[in-house]
Amino acid sequence: MTVAVTTALSAGLHAHRLGDLNKAIAVYGAVLDLAPDHPTARHLRGFALLQSGRIADARLDLQAAVRAAPTNGNAWMHLSVCLDRLGQSATQTARRAVLLQPGGQEALDVLVRHRSGEDRALRWLLALAPGDATVWRRAGLARARRTPAFAATDFRRALCLAPADPWIGLDLAEVERRILRPETALMLADRALVVLPADPRALADRAASAIELDAVSPALADTHRAALLDPAHTAAWGNRAETLYRLARYEAAVTCGSRARVTAPTDPEVLANLAAYRLAAGDLAGGWPIFRNRPARRGIPGPDLPRWSGEAGVRLLVLTEQGLGDELLFSTLWSDLDRQLAQGRLAAVTVEADERLIPLGARALPRLAWRRRLRPNPADGPFTHWCLAGDLMELLRPDIASFAAARPGLAPDPNRVAEWHGWLDRETRGRPAIGLCWRSGSRAGHRRRHYPTLGDCAALLSLTNRFFVVLQYDDCRSDLEGLALGTGTEIVLPPDLDRHDDQEGVAALMAALDLVVSADTAVLALAGALGVPTVGFSLHPGWVALGQGRQPWFPRIERVFRPPDMPWPEAMREAARTVERVLSDRT
């Protein structure tokens, strides 16, 4: 290698490391003018072209590089990434890269994206470097987003091999939090901070775990320090915004969420969170456009038709998204579609919905066509346009005034309502009948902070001359038996009712009750969508309140909130007082 080639290659590397890709590409080209078969220059120019987005040009250089230096694992790795981005077969190239360099992260990422290669890659890792902590960490990083539970296993193996490595501990903390084990994540972050006491990532990670455990004061302190140490650290600002959101300090959350957006302007999670903060602060004009980044919208490609943006005269297909509670929120928009259909602004409307809700929707709005969700071909029908149910919020609720025209999109079966009235008349002996749901069916990880135990509801259940009916939709018999043994209080299970799958029956029962009391679950959403008198309890108003004192989607719901420093029994005493007030107002 001549002195001129060596000097030029060093200059190219210097520019490359500084991020000046155009200069690096030019200098590597000058090296290749002097030495056309130089494998390192060919590889590095291909890598720089790949980084600059010139994928097709990069492929030519990288293919030449691996021909000239077939043992260069980095060149094979970069070629696999290049082929993958071009939509060409990349698994064989990535496997070659892993064989030559077992810790090659980008090659592992390619294999993980092509699921058939994931297990093989891990088997190679075991065979090639079973005692290398770096290899196991690379495997965990490759699988963290798609399969966090498997990634946690990889990181644990890495931590066993290198127990003093704080970065592996932080990697494990992140996936432990994703699989709803925030206590373990907090312990791991604490351990990392012993070694890295002023590291912004470690502080931001500990704050994220603290938020999920409702320890907001430590989270505020950690995110403040992290942002001071590294003002460009996205997680520091994002986690601080989440803490402020939990405290219902929505304007401050918008400020911090906007700082996170500056550091990561295209990150969909950052954008979706910022949308929630803006909506919670009452900024519908600023919130709805970035609400398009919500995870459910990104995960549903939809049919090969134009998305509806309010055009008249179209045959519209509305695809459902998210869970039952979200569908019930979206059901408050169905009447707007029905009205546009009646006025001739829309030619036809088909609403996809959970099959448990279709009878309720069809009874209220018979002009709309209905179909079950998750059909194999979503565009199977005479449609000209489509949208997701969540997109209707931006189109039909651009401001608070637009809620005034809403009417219920669900109607219970009057015959079943009459049957429940008869049962309640026999059972209550004149007492007000109250339906109760105290928690979600899922109690894993951070979800526990959202809900009281049945024991925490003692103040509510001790109200005199009240008849309580279970609306809880999972198997709660052990909760009820524990309550009966401990207090003698009984909550009645409605007979012959599948509270999970028979939403027709649950809706009819709700319509016959005097009041529904519920945690922030699908039960609360169903009661709100039906317009029955309801008291709901949760941590804070959230984005669905849209900055209003009462949820505009469900105006008959009275809300009780639990601040972070308030134990659930105290919050439920406030709920009991609200129940008594609502019942008194009704009489």
C-alpha positions as CSV (number, residue, x, y, z in Angstrom):
1,M,0.0,0.0,0.0
2,T,1.5,3.3,-1.1
3,V,1.9,6.3,1.3
4,A,-0.6,8.3,-0.8
5,V,-3.2,5.5,-0.5
6,T,-2.7,5.2,3.3
7,T,-2.9,8.9,3.8
8,A,-6.0,9.3,1.7
9,L,-7.7,6.3,3.5
10,S,-7.0,7.9,6.9
11,A,-8.5,11.1,5.7
12,G,-11.6,9.3,4.5
13,L,-11.9,7.5,7.9
14,H,-11.6,10.8,9.7
15,A,-14.4,12.4,7.7
16,H,-16.5,9.3,8.1
17,R,-16.2,9.3,11.9
18,L,-17.1,12.9,12.0
19,G,-20.3,12.1,10.0
20,D,-19.3,13.9,6.9
21,L,-20.5,11.2,4.5
22,N,-20.2,13.1,1.3
23,K,-16.5,13.9,2.0
24,A,-15.8,10.4,3.1
25,I,-17.4,9.0,-0.1
26,A,-15.3,11.3,-2.2
27,V,-12.0,10.5,-0.4
28,Y,-12.7,6.7,-0.6
29,G,-13.3,7.2,-4.3
30,A,-10.0,8.9,-4.7
31,V,-8.3,5.9,-3.0
32,L,-10.1,3.6,-5.4
33,D,-8.8,5.7,-8.3
34,L,-5.3,5.0,-7.0
35,A,-6.0,1.3,-6.1
36,P,-9.2,0.0,-7.8
37,D,-9.1,-3.4,-6.0
38,H,-8.5,-2.0,-2.5
39,P,-10.9,-4.0,-0.3
40,T,-11.0,-1.7,2.7
41,A,-11.7,1.4,0.6
42,R,-14.4,-0.5,-1.4
43,H,-16.1,-1.7,1.8
44,L,-15.9,1.7,3.5
45,R,-17.3,3.6,0.5
46,G,-20.1,1.0,0.3
47,F,-20.8,1.5,4.0
48,A,-20.9,5.3,3.6
49,L,-23.2,5.1,0.6
50,L,-25.5,2.8,2.6
51,Q,-25.6,5.3,5.5
52,S,-26.4,8.1,3.0
53,G,-29.3,6.2,1.5
54,R,-27.7,5.4,-1.8
55,I,-28.6,1.8,-1.4
56,A,-28.1,0.5,-5.0
57,D,-24.7,2.1,-5.3
58,A,-23.7,0.7,-2.0
59,R,-24.6,-2.8,-3.1
60,L,-22.1,-2.7,-6.0
61,D,-19.2,-1.6,-3.7
62,L,-20.1,-4.1,-0.9
63,Q,-20.4,-7.0,-3.3
64,A,-17.0,-6.1,-4.7
65,A,-15.6,-5.8,-1.1
66,V,-16.7,-9.3,0.0
67,R,-15.3,-10.8,-3.3
68,A,-12.0,-9.1,-2.6
69,A,-12.0,-9.9,1.2
70,P,-14.3,-12.9,1.8
71,T,-13.4,-13.0,5.6
72,N,-14.5,-9.4,6.3
73,G,-17.4,-10.0,8.6
74,N,-18.3,-6.3,8.7
75,A,-18.5,-6.1,4.9
76,W,-20.9,-9.1,4.8
77,M,-23.0,-7.5,7.6
78,H,-23.3,-4.2,5.7
79,L,-24.1,-6.1,2.5
80,S,-26.9,-8.0,4.3
81,V,-28.4,-4.7,5.4
82,C,-28.2,-3.3,1.9
83,L,-29.9,-6.3,0.3
84,D,-32.6,-6.3,3.0
85,R,-33.4,-2.6,2.3
86,L,-33.5,-3.3,-1.4
87,G,-36.1,-6.0,-0.7
88,Q,-33.8,-8.8,-1.9
89,S,-32.9,-12.0,-0.2
90,A,-30.5,-11.2,2.6
91,T,-30.6,-14.2,5.0
92,Q,-27.7,-16.1,3.5
93,T,-25.5,-13.0,3.5
94,A,-26.5,-12.2,7.1
95,R,-25.7,-15.8,8.2
96,R,-22.2,-15.5,6.6
97,A,-21.7,-12.3,8.5
98,V,-22.7,-13.9,11.8
99,L,-20.4,-16.8,11.2
100,L,-17.5,-14.5,10.7
101,Q,-18.5,-12.0,13.4
102,P,-21.0,-13.5,15.9
103,G,-21.6,-10.2,17.6
104,G,-22.6,-8.3,14.4
105,Q,-25.7,-6.5,15.5
106,E,-27.0,-5.4,12.1
107,A,-26.7,-8.9,10.6
108,L,-28.6,-10.3,13.6
109,D,-31.3,-7.7,13.1
110,V,-31.7,-8.9,9.5
111,L,-32.1,-12.5,10.6
112,V,-34.6,-11.5,13.2
113,R,-36.7,-9.5,10.7
114,H,-36.8,-12.7,8.6
115,R,-38.2,-15.0,11.3
116,S,-36.9,-18.1,9.7
117,G,-33.4,-17.0,10.6
118,E,-33.9,-16.1,14.2
119,D,-33.6,-19.5,15.8
120,R,-30.7,-20.5,13.5
121,A,-28.8,-17.3,14.4
122,L,-29.2,-18.1,18.1
123,R,-28.0,-21.6,17.6
124,W,-25.0,-20.3,15.8
125,L,-24.3,-17.9,18.7
126,L,-24.5,-20.8,21.1
127,A,-22.1,-22.9,19.0
128,L,-19.7,-20.1,18.0
129,A,-19.4,-18.1,21.3
130,P,-21.5,-19.6,24.1
131,G,-19.4,-17.8,26.7
132,D,-19.3,-14.4,25.1
133,A,-21.5,-11.9,27.0
134,T,-21.4,-9.5,24.0
135,V,-22.9,-12.0,21.7
136,W,-25.8,-12.7,24.1
137,R,-26.3,-8.9,24.5
138,R,-26.4,-8.5,20.7
139,A,-29.0,-11.3,20.4
140,G,-31.2,-9.6,23.1
141,L,-30.9,-6.2,21.3
142,A,-32.0,-7.8,18.1
143,R,-35.1,-9.4,19.6
144,A,-36.0,-6.7,22.1
145,R,-38.7,-5.0,20.1
146,R,-40.3,-8.1,18.5
147,T,-40.1,-10.6,21.3
148,P,-39.1,-8.9,24.6
149,A,-39.6,-12.0,26.7
150,F,-37.0,-13.9,24.7
151,A,-34.8,-10.9,24.7
152,A,-35.0,-10.9,28.5
153,T,-33.6,-14.4,28.5
154,D,-30.7,-13.4,26.3
155,F,-29.9,-10.4,28.5
156,R,-30.0,-12.6,31.6
157,R,-27.5,-15.0,30.1
158,A,-25.3,-12.0,29.1
159,L,-25.5,-10.7,32.7
160,C,-24.5,-14.0,34.1
161,L,-21.4,-13.9,31.9
162,A,-20.6,-10.3,32.7
163,P,-22.4,-9.4,36.0
164,A,-20.5,-6.1,36.5
165,D,-21.6,-4.7,33.1
166,P,-24.2,-2.0,33.8
167,W,-25.2,-1.6,30.2
168,I,-26.5,-5.2,30.0
169,G,-28.4,-4.5,33.2
170,L,-30.0,-1.5,31.6
171,D,-30.9,-3.5,28.5
172,L,-32.5,-6.1,30.7
173,A,-34.4,-3.4,32.7
174,E,-36.0,-2.0,29.5
175,V,-37.4,-5.4,28.4
176,E,-38.4,-6.3,32.0
177,R,-40.5,-3.1,31.9
178,R,-42.0,-4.1,28.6
179,I,-43.1,-7.5,29.9
180,L,-44.7,-5.7,32.8
181,R,-42.2,-6.4,35.6
182,P,-41.4,-2.8,36.7
183,E,-40.2,-3.9,40.2
184,T,-37.4,-6.0,38.6
185,A,-36.6,-3.2,36.1
186,L,-36.3,-0.7,39.0
187,M,-33.9,-3.0,40.8
188,L,-31.7,-3.4,37.7
189,A,-31.6,0.4,37.1
190,D,-30.7,1.0,40.7
191,R,-27.8,-1.5,40.4
192,A,-26.6,0.2,37.2
193,L,-26.6,3.6,38.9
194,V,-24.2,2.4,41.5
195,V,-21.6,2.1,38.7
196,L,-23.0,4.9,36.6
197,P,-24.3,7.5,39.1
198,A,-24.5,10.3,36.6
199,D,-25.5,8.5,33.5
200,P,-28.6,10.0,31.8
201,R,-29.8,6.7,30.3
202,A,-29.6,5.0,33.7
203,L,-31.5,7.8,35.3
204,A,-34.2,7.9,32.6
205,D,-34.6,4.1,32.8
206,R,-35.0,4.2,36.5
207,A,-37.6,7.0,36.1
208,A,-39.5,4.9,33.6
209,S,-39.8,2.1,36.1
210,A,-40.8,4.5,38.9
211,I,-43.6,5.9,36.8
212,E,-45.1,2.5,36.3
213,L,-44.9,1.9,40.0
214,D,-46.6,5.4,40.6
215,A,-43.5,6.7,42.4
216,V,-43.7,10.1,40.6
217,S,-41.5,12.2,42.9
218,P,-38.4,10.0,42.3
219,A,-39.3,10.0,38.6
220,L,-39.4,13.8,38.4
221,A,-36.0,14.0,40.2
222,D,-34.4,11.5,37.9
223,T,-35.7,12.9,34.7
224,H,-34.7,16.4,35.7
225,R,-31.1,15.2,36.3
226,A,-31.1,13.2,33.1
227,A,-32.2,16.2,31.0
228,L,-29.6,18.4,32.6
229,L,-26.9,15.9,32.0
230,D,-27.9,15.3,28.3
231,P,-30.5,17.8,26.9
232,A,-30.7,15.7,23.8
233,H,-31.7,12.5,25.6
234,T,-35.1,11.6,24.2
235,A,-36.1,9.3,27.1
236,A,-35.2,11.9,29.7
237,W,-37.8,14.3,28.2
238,G,-40.3,11.6,27.3
239,N,-40.3,10.1,30.8
240,R,-40.5,13.5,32.4
241,A,-43.6,14.2,30.2
242,E,-45.1,10.9,31.2
243,T,-44.6,11.8,34.9
244,L,-46.3,15.1,34.4
245,Y,-49.1,13.5,32.5
246,R,-49.7,11.2,35.5
247,L,-49.9,14.3,37.7
248,A,-52.5,15.8,35.3
249,R,-50.1,18.7,34.6
250,Y,-50.9,18.5,31.0
251,E,-49.5,21.8,29.7
252,A,-46.1,20.9,31.3
253,A,-46.3,17.4,29.8
254,V,-46.8,19.1,26.4
255,T,-43.7,21.2,26.9
256,C,-41.5,18.2,27.8
257,G,-43.1,16.0,25.1
258,S,-42.3,18.7,22.6
259,R,-38.6,18.6,23.7
260,A,-38.6,14.9,23.2
261,R,-40.0,15.4,19.7
262,V,-37.1,17.8,18.9
263,T,-34.6,15.1,19.8
264,A,-36.6,12.4,17.9
265,P,-38.8,14.1,15.4
266,T,-40.0,10.9,13.6
267,D,-40.2,8.5,16.6
268,P,-43.8,7.2,16.5
269,E,-44.0,6.6,20.2
270,V,-42.8,10.1,21.0
271,L,-45.4,11.5,18.6
272,A,-48.3,9.4,19.9
273,N,-47.5,10.4,23.5
274,L,-47.3,14.1,22.5
275,A,-50.7,13.7,20.9
276,A,-52.1,12.4,24.2
277,Y,-50.6,15.3,26.1
278,R,-52.0,17.9,23.7
279,L,-55.5,16.3,23.7
280,A,-55.4,16.1,27.5
281,A,-54.6,19.8,27.6
282,G,-57.6,20.5,25.4
283,D,-55.6,21.3,22.2
284,L,-57.7,19.3,19.7
285,A,-56.3,21.2,16.7
286,G,-52.8,20.3,17.7
287,G,-53.5,16.8,19.0
288,W,-55.6,15.1,16.4
289,P,-53.1,15.4,13.5
290,I,-50.3,13.7,15.5
291,F,-52.8,11.2,17.0
292,R,-52.4,9.5,13.6
293,N,-49.1,8.1,15.0
294,R,-51.0,5.9,17.5
295,P,-49.7,2.3,17.5
296,A,-53.0,0.8,16.4
297,R,-53.1,3.0,13.3
298,R,-49.5,2.0,12.4
299,G,-50.3,-1.7,12.7
300,I,-53.3,-1.8,10.3
301,P,-52.4,-1.3,6.7
302,G,-56.0,-1.3,5.4
303,P,-57.3,-2.1,1.9
304,D,-56.0,-0.7,-1.3
305,L,-58.5,2.2,-1.4
306,P,-58.2,5.9,-0.7
307,R,-58.4,6.9,2.9
308,W,-61.6,8.9,3.7
309,S,-60.9,12.5,4.7
310,G,-64.5,13.7,4.8
311,E,-65.4,13.6,1.0
312,A,-69.1,13.4,0.2
313,G,-70.8,10.7,-1.8
314,V,-68.5,7.9,-1.0
315,R,-69.2,4.3,0.0
316,L,-67.3,4.1,3.3
317,L,-65.8,1.2,5.1
318,V,-64.8,1.9,8.8
319,L,-62.3,-0.6,10.2
320,T,-62.2,-1.2,13.9
321,E,-59.0,-0.9,15.9
322,Q,-57.8,-1.6,19.4
323,G,-59.8,-3.2,22.2
324,L,-63.4,-3.3,23.3
325,G,-63.1,-0.2,25.4
326,D,-61.8,1.8,22.5
327,E,-64.5,0.6,20.2
328,L,-67.1,1.8,22.7
329,L,-65.5,5.2,22.7
330,F,-65.6,5.2,18.9
331,S,-69.3,4.1,19.0
332,T,-70.2,7.6,20.0
333,L,-69.2,8.7,16.5
334,W,-71.4,6.2,14.7
335,S,-74.5,8.4,14.9
336,D,-72.7,11.1,12.9
337,L,-72.1,8.7,10.1
338,D,-75.8,7.7,10.3
339,R,-76.8,11.3,10.0
340,Q,-74.6,11.9,7.0
341,L,-76.1,8.9,5.4
342,A,-79.6,10.1,6.0
343,Q,-78.7,13.5,4.6
344,G,-77.2,12.0,1.4
345,R,-73.7,13.2,2.2
346,L,-72.5,9.6,2.2
347,A,-73.7,6.9,-0.3
348,A,-73.2,4.0,2.1
349,V,-71.5,3.2,5.4
350,T,-70.3,-0.2,6.6
351,V,-68.9,-0.3,10.2
352,E,-66.7,-3.2,11.2
353,A,-67.1,-3.9,14.9
354,D,-66.6,-6.5,17.6
355,E,-69.4,-9.0,17.0
356,R,-70.6,-8.5,20.7
357,L,-71.5,-4.9,19.9
358,I,-73.1,-5.3,16.5
359,P,-76.6,-6.1,17.8
360,L,-76.5,-3.0,20.0
361,G,-75.3,-0.8,17.1
362,A,-77.7,-2.2,14.6
363,R,-80.6,-1.6,16.9
364,A,-79.7,2.0,17.4
365,L,-78.6,2.8,13.9
366,P,-80.3,0.4,11.4
367,R,-79.3,2.5,8.3
368,L,-75.6,1.5,8.8
369,A,-74.3,-1.8,7.5
370,W,-72.4,-3.9,10.0
371,R,-69.8,-6.7,9.8
372,R,-67.6,-8.6,12.2
373,R,-64.0,-7.5,12.7
374,L,-60.9,-9.4,11.5
375,R,-62.4,-10.6,8.2
376,P,-59.8,-12.1,5.9
377,N,-60.3,-9.5,3.1
378,P,-61.1,-6.1,4.6
379,A,-62.0,-4.6,1.2
380,D,-64.5,-7.4,0.3
381,G,-67.4,-5.2,-0.7
382,P,-68.5,-2.2,-2.9
383,F,-66.4,0.4,-1.1
384,T,-64.7,3.4,-2.5
385,H,-63.0,4.7,0.6
386,W,-62.0,3.5,4.0
387,C,-60.8,4.8,7.4
388,L,-60.0,3.5,10.8
389,A,-62.5,4.1,13.6
390,G,-60.0,6.2,15.5
391,D,-59.6,8.5,12.5
392,L,-63.2,9.5,12.8
393,M,-62.3,11.5,15.9
394,E,-60.3,14.0,14.0
395,L,-62.8,14.2,11.2
396,L,-66.0,14.4,13.2
397,R,-64.9,15.9,16.5
398,P,-62.6,18.8,15.5
399,D,-63.6,20.9,18.6
400,I,-65.6,20.6,21.8
401,A,-68.7,22.2,20.2
402,S,-68.9,19.3,17.7
403,F,-69.9,16.9,20.6
404,A,-73.3,18.6,21.0
405,A,-74.9,16.8,18.1
406,A,-73.9,13.3,19.2
407,R,-76.5,10.7,20.1
408,P,-76.1,7.2,21.4
409,G,-74.7,4.6,19.0
410,L,-75.9,1.7,21.0
411,A,-79.4,0.6,22.1
412,P,-80.1,-2.4,24.5
413,D,-82.8,-4.9,23.8
414,P,-86.0,-3.6,25.5
415,N,-87.2,-7.1,26.3
416,R,-84.0,-8.1,28.1
417,V,-84.1,-4.8,29.9
418,A,-87.6,-5.6,31.1
419,E,-86.4,-9.1,32.3
420,W,-83.6,-7.5,34.3
421,H,-86.0,-5.0,35.8
422,G,-88.1,-7.9,37.0
423,W,-85.1,-9.7,38.5
424,L,-84.0,-6.5,40.3
425,D,-87.5,-5.8,41.6
426,R,-87.5,-9.2,43.2
427,E,-84.0,-9.0,44.6
428,T,-83.5,-5.4,45.8
429,R,-86.7,-4.9,47.9
430,G,-86.7,-1.3,47.0
431,R,-83.0,-0.6,47.4
432,P,-81.1,1.3,44.7
433,A,-79.3,-1.2,42.5
434,I,-75.6,-0.4,41.7
435,G,-73.5,-2.4,39.3
436,L,-69.8,-2.6,40.3
437,C,-66.6,-3.2,38.3
438,W,-63.5,-2.6,40.4
439,R,-60.6,-3.6,38.1
440,S,-59.6,-4.7,34.7
441,G,-59.3,-8.3,33.8
442,S,-55.5,-7.9,33.4
443,R,-53.7,-7.1,36.6
444,A,-50.1,-7.7,35.4
445,G,-47.3,-5.2,36.1
446,H,-48.1,-1.5,36.1
447,R,-51.8,-2.1,35.5
448,R,-52.2,-2.9,39.2
449,R,-51.8,0.8,40.1
450,H,-54.8,1.7,38.0
451,Y,-57.3,-0.4,40.2
452,P,-58.2,-0.9,43.8
453,T,-58.7,-4.3,45.4
454,L,-62.2,-5.2,46.4
455,G,-61.0,-4.7,50.0
456,D,-60.1,-1.1,49.1
457,C,-63.7,-0.5,48.2
458,A,-64.9,-1.0,51.8
459,A,-66.3,2.6,52.1
460,L,-68.4,2.1,48.9
461,L,-69.6,-1.4,49.9
462,S,-70.6,-0.3,53.4
463,L,-73.2,2.2,52.1
464,T,-76.4,1.3,53.7
465,N,-79.5,0.2,51.9
466,R,-77.8,-0.4,48.6
467,F,-77.9,-3.5,46.4
468,F,-74.6,-4.3,44.6
469,V,-74.4,-6.3,41.4
470,V,-71.2,-7.7,39.9
471,L,-70.3,-6.3,36.5
472,Q,-66.7,-7.5,36.7
473,Y,-66.1,-9.5,33.5
474,D,-63.5,-12.0,34.6
475,D,-63.7,-14.9,37.1
476,C,-63.8,-12.9,40.3
477,R,-65.2,-15.6,42.6
478,S,-62.1,-15.7,44.8
479,D,-62.4,-11.9,45.3
480,L,-66.0,-12.2,46.3
481,E,-65.4,-15.1,48.7
482,G,-62.6,-13.2,50.4
483,L,-64.9,-10.2,50.8
484,A,-67.7,-12.3,52.3
485,L,-65.4,-14.0,54.7
486,G,-63.7,-10.7,55.8
487,T,-66.7,-8.4,56.0
488,G,-69.8,-10.3,55.5
489,T,-70.6,-8.0,52.6
490,E,-72.2,-9.7,49.6
491,I,-72.2,-8.5,46.0
492,V,-74.6,-10.4,43.9
493,L,-73.7,-12.2,40.6
494,P,-76.3,-11.7,38.0
495,P,-77.8,-15.1,37.1
496,D,-77.2,-16.8,33.7
497,L,-75.2,-13.9,32.3
498,D,-71.8,-14.3,30.5
499,R,-70.4,-11.0,31.6
500,H,-67.5,-11.2,29.1
501,D,-69.1,-12.3,25.9
502,D,-72.8,-11.4,26.3
503,Q,-72.5,-7.6,25.9
504,E,-76.2,-7.5,24.9
505,G,-77.1,-8.9,28.3
506,V,-74.7,-6.7,30.2
507,A,-76.0,-3.6,28.3
508,A,-79.6,-4.6,29.2
509,L,-78.6,-5.1,32.9
510,M,-76.9,-1.7,33.0
511,A,-80.0,0.0,31.5
512,A,-82.1,-1.6,34.3
513,L,-79.7,-0.5,37.2
514,D,-80.0,2.8,39.1
515,L,-76.2,3.4,38.8
516,V,-73.0,1.9,37.5
517,V,-69.7,2.3,39.4
518,S,-66.6,1.2,37.5
519,A,-62.9,1.5,37.2
520,D,-61.5,2.7,33.9
521,T,-62.4,-0.4,31.9
522,A,-64.6,-1.5,29.1
523,V,-67.5,-1.7,31.6
524,L,-67.1,2.0,32.2
525,A,-67.0,2.7,28.5
526,L,-70.2,0.6,27.8
527,A,-72.1,2.4,30.6
528,G,-71.0,5.7,29.2
529,A,-71.9,4.8,25.6
530,L,-75.3,3.7,26.7
531,G,-75.8,6.9,28.6
532,V,-76.7,5.3,31.9
533,P,-75.8,7.2,35.2
534,T,-72.3,6.2,36.1
535,V,-69.5,7.0,38.6
536,G,-66.0,6.2,37.2
537,F,-62.7,6.1,39.1
538,S,-59.2,6.3,37.6
539,L,-55.8,7.9,38.1
540,H,-56.4,11.2,36.3
541,P,-58.6,12.6,33.5
542,G,-56.3,11.6,30.7
543,W,-56.5,12.5,27.0
544,V,-60.1,11.4,26.6
545,A,-61.3,14.2,28.8
546,L,-60.0,16.7,26.2
547,G,-59.3,19.2,28.8
548,Q,-62.9,19.3,30.0
549,G,-64.3,18.9,33.5
550,R,-66.5,16.0,32.3
551,Q,-65.7,13.6,29.5
552,P,-67.4,14.9,26.4
553,W,-67.7,11.4,24.9
554,F,-69.6,10.2,27.9
555,P,-71.4,13.2,29.6
556,R,-73.3,11.1,32.1
557,I,-70.2,9.7,33.8
558,E,-69.1,11.4,37.1
559,R,-65.4,11.0,37.6
560,V,-63.3,10.4,40.7
561,F,-59.5,10.6,40.5
562,R,-56.7,9.2,42.6
563,P,-53.6,11.4,42.8
564,P,-50.3,9.5,43.3
565,D,-50.1,10.3,47.0
566,M,-53.6,9.1,47.7
567,P,-54.2,5.4,48.7
568,W,-57.0,3.6,47.0
569,P,-59.2,3.3,50.2
570,E,-59.3,7.1,50.4
571,A,-60.1,7.4,46.8
572,M,-62.9,5.0,47.2
573,R,-64.3,7.0,50.1
574,E,-64.5,9.9,47.7
575,A,-66.2,7.5,45.2
576,A,-68.8,6.5,47.8
577,R,-69.6,10.2,48.5
578,T,-70.0,10.8,44.8
579,V,-72.4,7.7,44.5
580,E,-74.5,9.1,47.3
581,R,-74.7,12.5,45.7
582,V,-75.6,11.1,42.3
583,L,-78.3,8.9,43.8
584,S,-79.7,11.8,45.8
585,D,-79.8,14.0,42.7
586,R,-81.8,11.3,40.9
587,T,-84.5,11.3,43.5
